[in-house]
Amino acid sequence: MSEKLSESEFTQLLYFLRHRRGQNRQTQNHKLLRQNVAEMLERFYSTEVQLSGEGRERLANPAGPEDADLGVILHVQSEDDTIDSFWDPRSATMRLLKDKGVEGSFCFGFDWHWRAQGRFTGKPGCPTSTWSKELRSLHDQFSMDLLEYLPLPFVVTASSCTRERLRKSLGASARALDIVLDHPVAIRRFDLDFRHDGLRRIILHVHHPISGFYASPTNKPAMALQLDAGINFILWLLGRTHSTTTFRDQYSLSGCPRFQFKGFASLRDMWRYIQKEREEGKKLRLEDYSPNFLNWASRYLGRVPADVLASGESLASVAASSIRENMSASHQKRLLSNKHPAIAALTMRAKNVTPENLNDAESPTKTPVVRNRAEWRISPFAH
């Protein structure tokens, strides 16, 4: 529910908007800030491992400049694979935010609940509901403490669970403002964290970037509007360039993002590299490939890319040949029949099968083998 601002609060808001940006780098010792955050994390990690009885390798890492003007707080990493830093480029969530204009070079990000869970299924509810009360309280308190310590004049949360818990940490002077764009799912929710000495922070609450893919067709446009308009506003205040319609464009695609897995972009890059080799008449060198593609090729092939190139082979062509061996015509036909023609076209090319000659293609008798299922699963949904 929105609350009206007093004349004094409105004056403080105007002052904040005019003068707050960039103040952190002028008033904070970044080196000391980073050191103190590292010490806070170390104490939390040690306590959490003892209380949960689980390994430290599944605890997430924050990332970005601690003296940033903008903070992004998500909920919990949902990933079966290795847990990386917050701005993990393998994550579809991170790719969406980067396409929007939000990235770790100027933004500090962390997950409110730090222990990663299994892959996201699109089902509602907090995956930490099975945790003990003590463990949830530990995570909640540490996230509150970290947010209280960091300057972060602007914060974006993208989870209802995070929003509810963060709001519990706000004092009585905080004010909630709702801007209705398209009720009820397109409400831009703001919290203005007023303190005795002025406005400390502006917090924007939006839907999770991935959630729109699981929404009903009637709600998708409104959810995209809320995300685009809200983040556009914050980035405009910060003077950051951004795409104005990222979520509208992405949510307009049919179906959930099941094909926004790690291998999709790599497949697209693979064909681009093969085409480049054909045009230039020579094999690409190691430095000609992107780090993301090298990482994917290494996992998919189970070989070191440098070793493949040292043997005189083309890394992209070897990957394509491996895909040809592991794809069956029946699998291709299933992909062709779904609502994702771009992916279908990519896999058709893997075996030189087109929609026109698909029915004439010879089907292998063996069940296709998918190497490293982690690369093909429906799990782009870290965070």
Secondary structure, 3 states (H helix, E strand, C coil): CCCCCCHHHHHHHHHHHHHCCCHHHHHCCHHHHHHHHHHHHHHHHHHHHHHHCCCHHHECECECCCCCCEEEEECCCECCCCCCECCCCCCHHHHHHHHHCCCCCCEEEEECCCECECCCCCCCCCHHHHCCHHHHHHHHHHHHHHHHHCCCCEEEECCHHHHHHHHHHCCCCCEEEEEECCCCCCEEEEEEEEECCEEEEEEEECCCCCHHHHCCCCCHHHHHHHHHHHHHHHHHHCCCCCCCCHHHHHHCCCCCCCCCCHHHHHHHHHHHHHHHHHHHCCCCCHHHCCHHHHHHHHHHHCCCHHHHHHCCCCHHHHHHHHHHHHCCHHHHHHHHHCCCHHHHHHHHHHCCCCCCCHHHCCCCCCCCCCCCHHHCCCCCCCC
